Amino acid sequence: MGAYSELKKRFAQISAIEGAASMLSWDAETMMPKGSAEVRGEQLAALAGVAHEKYTAPDLGDLIAKAKEEKLEGWDAANIKEMERVYLHANAVPNDLVHALSKAQSETTHVWQHARPENDFDSFAAKLEPLLGLIRQAADAKADALGLSAYDAQLDTFDPGMRTTKVDQYFDELGAFLPDFLNEVIEFQETHRPVKPLDGETPVGAQEALGRRFMEALGFDFNHGRIDVSAHPFCGGVPGDVRLTTRYNANAFSTSLYGVLHETGHAMYEIGLPAEWRGQPVGNARGMSMHESQSLFLDMQLCRSDAFLAYALPKVREAFGVSGSAWEMENFKRSILRVKRGLIRVDADEVTYPLHVMLRYRIEKSLLSGDLQVADLPGYWDDEMEKNIGVRPDCVGNGCMQDIHWSGGALGYFPTYTIGAMTASQLFKALQSQVTGWDDSVRRGDFTSIFEWLRTNVHHRASSVSMDEMVSDATGSVLDVEVFKQHLHERYLTA
């Protein structure tokens, strides 16, 4: 057996192990009995250790070197490149640290689930502090091995090739634009787009049925996936068995519905990855910025378009048995596109969302460097929220404890949300110019042309090329903040 064939076999085994761990993690946040957290943490740590041992097998580096001499082309050449990238990341971190990190992540997430609704920061901090110490160790080890800063090493884990220099460039441009733009939009909407409350009952059962109806229309296959409830919405599982979660609010159906649509975007990306490369690094999604672009493509772009709202409104009225002037198209659209200062990132509108993300970016860099201590996190968060978004958290659960990411060890992830939002905007603009009659199809509930375009330009390419190349090929240019700014102007300041 050639070196490359042996590598493909080994990486397929690792993928299966990591897929099993993903399923256990999904279960931990949806169905696992409360008292099982400790044993689940041990199980996840054991699987992480087994996968890491395979990544760091003594002969794996030699196999990669030999495979590179086989003069592979196309997807095989890209696969070797991705294998080497993963190998370098894994070999930078010792196995005992991987085991300790996995266990600490599981324990901290479990504590967060119960501490957040109780506003119990002390219990959360007692777990976050040691976890953060382990994350720093891993980040420093990767930084030394990869020749990067500690934060760039973390960022590269979630978004290969992304660096703080590029993130800072994007965020500096947005930071100079958004505060004044936000004020302008709020004033414009108050003057020109008054909104009537969407009155009437929207019970959770009806919301759940409506969400499933839209998921099926968009193409989600319930024979190869499911949706459940968790403390924080997410998409997990594996491409052949995708697991979504959401949370429902009987008094705010649109936040719940768009949470479902957001996670469906993630799921459709996973479903659309090339089956023939499943289990190989090149067959994985192209980093979390691209992943977030696919969720936000549905959430913020397609499913807030005039075409989708025209398709959706009759289904919404039917689901909740509502009628009246508040449920006419113009008011419904104004409600969905309402911009306001709020505390919760996952419920934020398209204008304030990047401000939430940029706050977390600054904070997690400071946590990683040690410039900000865990004990000081609530006060710093509250001050920065008030300064940058204009609202002050009423409790710690709606402040620094609202997101699951840091308790799960995902420090270095947050920039991908706003980079994903910009990418989604640029991709949607390209689709509109390239797919004739897309809006008429959407009004009829036919999303075939939408997903054909996405699969050709994003999903089916998986990790065969860089994100920059993928965006440029699909849209005609590299990612451009000006495209996103223009989109916001057209959507929110057009009379």
N, C-alpha and C positions, 0 to 999 in steps of 0.2 A: 504494500500500500504506500502511495506517495505521501510526502509530508502534508500537502494541502488536504488530501482526502482524510488523513488522520485528524487534522485540525478541525475539519468540518464535523466529524463524528464527535469530537470532544466538546466543541462549542454547542452542538445540539443537545448534548447531555446537560451542560451547564444551564442552557436555556430552559430545559424541562425542570431542573431543580429550582431555578428562580421563579418559574411560573407557578410551581407548587407553593412557594413562599408567598407569592402575590395572592393566591387564593386564601391562604391562612390569614393574611393581613386583612383581606376583605371581610372574612368571617369575623375577625376580631372586632371590627367596627360596625358590624350589622347584627350578627346572630349569637355570638359567643356569650355564654353565661358570665356574669360579672366576676365570679370567683375564679375564673380560669385564666386570668391574665398572666399569672406567674408561669404556669406550665406552657402557655402559648409563647411567652417570651423565650423560654428555653428551646422550644421547637424551632422558632424563627432563627434564633442564634445558631442552632445546630446546622440548619440548612445554609445559612450565610457562610458558616465555616467550611462546610463541604464544598460549596461553590468556589470559595476563595482558594481552597487547597487545589482544586482543579485548575484555576487560573494561574496558580503559582507553582504548578508541577515543574520539577527541575529541568525537564527536557522541552518544555513548551517554547521557551525562547529559541532553542535550536531548531525546533520544527518550523517556527515562523521564519527564521532566517533561511532555511532550506526551501520553504515554499515560495519565498520571494525570488529564489533563483529559478523557479519553474516557468518564469516568463508568462505569467497569467495575464489575461486581458479582461476588459469589460467589468462585469459584475464580480467576477472572481478576484480580479486585482483590487477592486474596491473592498471586497470582503476581507482580504489579507490586511489591508490598511486599517480597517475597523478592528480586526482581531488584535493587531499590534497596539492600537490605541487603548483598548480595554485591558490588554496584558500589562501595559506600562502603568496604568492607573492602579490595577490590582496589586502588582508587585511592589508598589511604593509603600503599602500599608501591611504591617505584620498581622498574622492570622489571629493572634490573641486580641489585638485591637479591634479587628473586624467583629469578632464574637462579642466583645464587650459593648461595642457600638450598637449592634443589632439588639442586644438585650436591653440596653438603656433606652433605645428608641421605642421599643415596645412598651416598656414600663412607663416612660414619660407620656406617651400617647394615651395610655389607659388612665393615668392620673388626670391628664388634661380633660378627657371626656367627662369626668365627674367634677373636676374643680371649676371648670368654666361656668356652668350654670349656677354654682354656689358662690361665684366670685371669690374663690379661695386661692389667692395668688401665692400664699406662703407654701401650700402643699405643692403647687406647680413648680415654684422656684426651687424647692428642695430637690426636685428631680432634674429640672432644666440645668441647674448649675453644673452638676457632674457630667451630664450629657454634653454640654457645651465644652467642657474640658477635653472630652474624648474627640469631639469634632475638631477642636484646635489641633490636637495631636495628629489626627489623620490629615488635616489640611496642610500642616507643616511638613509632614512626611511626603505628601504629593508635591508640594511646592519644591522641595529639595530635589526630588526625582525628575520632575518635569521642567525645572527651570522657570517656574512661575511664582507670582506672589501667592500667599495663602488663599486669598479670596478668589483669585483667578483660577487656582486649582479646584476650588469648590465649584465655581461657575462652569468650568470646563466639564465637570462631572455631569452636569445637567444639560449643558448646551455646548457641544464640542466646537472649539474654535472661537467662542465668544470671550471677549476680554473687557476688563473694566474701562479701558480707554475708549472702546466703542460705546459701551453703555453710558459712560459719562457724556460722550458727545451727543447721543440721542437725548439723554435726560436734561442736559444743559439747555438744549434747544426747546424742549417741551416745558421745562421749568421757567424759561423766559416768556413763554407764550401763554400757558394755561391760566395762571391766576387772574390776569386781566380779562382773558377770554371768558372764564367762568363767570365773572361779575357781569360781563356784557350779555351772556346768554340768559342768566337768571333775570336780569332786568328786561330783556327782550321778551322772554316767555311770559313774564308777569304782565307786560303791556299788551302784547299781541296774541298770546296763546293761552288765555285763561282755561282752566281745566275744571270740569265738574267731577266730583268724586264718583268712582265706579261703584254705585250702590247695589245692594242685593247680596244674598248669601253666596259664598263660594266654598262650600264644604270640602274638606280634605279628600273624601272619597271621590267626589266629582273631579277634583284637581288631578288626582292620581290617574283616573280613567282618561282625562283629556291629555295628559302628558304622554301616556302610552299610545294614544291615537296619533299624536303628532310624530312620535318616534317611529311608528310603523309606516306612516306616510313618507317620512324622510328616508326610510329604507333599513331601519334597524331590524335585525333578525332575532326574534325572541327564542328561536330554536338554538341560538348560539350566544345567548346572553340574557341578562335580567336586570331589573332595577329594584333597589331597596332603599331603606331610610337609614341615614347615619347622622352623627352630630355635625359633620362637615361634608358637603357633597364632594364626590371624587369619582374617577373612572379607573378601574383596576382590572384584574384578571389577565387574560392572554388573548391574542387575536382570534382564536377559535372559540373563546368562552369569555366574553367581555362582561364585566360587572360594573354597573353604574349605581351610584347612590345619590339621593337628594334629601331635602328636608322641606316640609310643607308648612305654610302659614295660612290659616283660614281667613285671615284679615288682609292678606296681600298676595293674591293668587299669582300676579305677574312675576313677582320675585321667585316664587316656587317654579312657575312654568319656565321662565328663562334659565333657571338653574338646571332644569331637565334638558332644555335645548343645548345649553353649554356643554354638559357632560355627554350628550349625544354627539356633539361635534368631535369630542375626543374619541368616542366609541367608533364613529364612522371612519376615522383615520386608521384606527387599529384594524378594523374589518377590511379596509381597503388596501392594506399592505400586501405585497406580492406573496401568495401562498407558497410558491416554489422556493422562496428564500426564507421561509419561516424557520426559526430556530438558529439562524445565522446572524451575526452582528450586522451585516449589510442589509438584512431584511427588517431591521428595527426602524422605528420612527426616527426622523432626523433631528433629534434633540427637542427640548421642551419649549423653546421659542416657536418652533414650527408646530409642535403639538398644540400649544395655546392659540396659535393662529387658526387652527382648525376648529377649536371650540368657539373662539370668538368670531370666526367667519359665520357660524350659525347664529350664535347669541346676539352679537352686535351688528352684524352686517345683513345677511340674508333675512333673518327672522324679525328684523325691525324695518325692513323695506316696505314700501307701499304695496308691492305685489303680495308679499307674505301676509301682511296685515289684512288685506282684502280677502285672502283665502282663509285666514284664521278666525276672523271675527264671527262669522256665522256659527262656527264650531264652538266658540267660546259661549255665545249666547245660548246655544242649544244645551251645552253641558251644564250651565248654571241656571237655566230657565230665567234669564234676565232680558229686559227690554227697556225702552225709554230713551230719552235724548242723550243720557250719559253714555249709552252703549251704541251710539251712532259712530260712523267711521272716524270723523274728524276729531271728536273728543277722545275716542279710544286711542288713536294715534298720538294725540298730545299727551295722554297719560303715559303711554309706553315710552315716549321720548322725553319725559319730564326730567329736567336737570335740577338737582338739589344737593345741598351739602348734607352728607350723612356720615354715620359712624362706621358702617359695616362695608368692608370691601366687596364681598360677594354680591351685595345688593346695590352696589354703586352704579351710576350711569356712566356713559361712555366718556364724559368730560372729566368727571372727578376721579374715575378709576385710576388713571396714571398717577395722580397725586397720592393716592393710597399706596401704590406700588413704590413710588420714589421714596416715600417715608420709610417703608420697610427695608428698602435697599440701603439707605443711610444707616439705619439701626443695625442691620445684621452685619454690615462691615465693621461697625464699632464694637459689636458684641464679639466678633471673631478676633479683632485686634486687641481686645481687652480695654479699650478706651471707655466702654460703657459696661457697667456691672449689672448683673441680673437684678440685684436689689433695687437699682435705680431705674429699671425699665418702665414701670407704670407711670411715674412722674414725668419722665422724659417723653414717653409716648404721648401722654395727654397734652403736654405743652406744645409738642410739634404738630399734633392734630389740630389744635386750636389755631396755631400760627399759620399752617399751610392749607387747611381745608375750612377753617372757620367754625368748627364745632368741637366741643370738649366732651370726652366720654363720661357717661353718667355712672359707669361702673367698670371694673377691670375686665369683666367678661365681654363687654363691648369695646374694650380698649386693646391692650397688648396681648390678651389671651384669646382673641377672637379667631385666629388662624391656627390650623393644625400643624403647619409646616415645620416650625422649629422643634416642636415636641417629637416629630418624626425624623428629625435630623436633616431636613431639607433646607439647610442654610446655604444660600447662593442660588436659590431657585427663583426668588421674586422678580428679578429683572425680566425673566422670560414672559411674564404676563403682558407687560407694556410693549416689549419687542414683538410679541405675538399679536397684540392689538394693531400695531402699525402694519405688520405683515398682512393681517387679515384685510385691512382696509385697501392695501395695494393690490392684493389678489382679487378682491371683489370688484375693484375698478377695472382690472384687466378682464375678468370674466364678462362684465357688462359690455365691454367693447368687442369681445371675441365670440360670444354666444348669442346668435340672433334669436329673438323671441323668448329669451329666458324668463322675462317677467310675465308674459302671457301664460307660459307653462306653469309657473309658480302659482298664479291666480287659480289655475285649474287643479292645483294640488299635485302636479307632475314635476318631480325634482330630478328626473333622469338626466337631463342635460347638465344640471348643476354638478351632480356627482361624477358624471363622465369627465367633465373638465377637471374637477379636483383630482380624480384618480389619475388622469393622464399627467397632470402637471405637478402633483404633490404625492398622493398616496402610493402610487405604483413605483415611484422613484426611491422610496424608502431612504436608506442611507448611502445610496450609490454615488451621490454627489454632495457637495457642501450646501449649506442653507443659502449662502450668497448666490451660488450658481443656480440653485433651484428657483429662487425668487427672480433673478435676472432673466432666466429662460422663460418663466411664466409671464412676467410683466414687462419685460423690455428694459429694466433698469434695476440696479441694486436697491436695497431698502432705503427709502427717502422719507424723512420726517415731514417734508413739505406736502407729500401726498396725504398723509394723515391729517395734517392741519387743514388742508383744503377740504377734505371730507367733512371735518367737524364744522367748518364754516358753512358748507352747503347744506348740511343737515339741520343745524341748530340756529342759523341766523338768516334763513331765507323766509321771507314773509309768505 
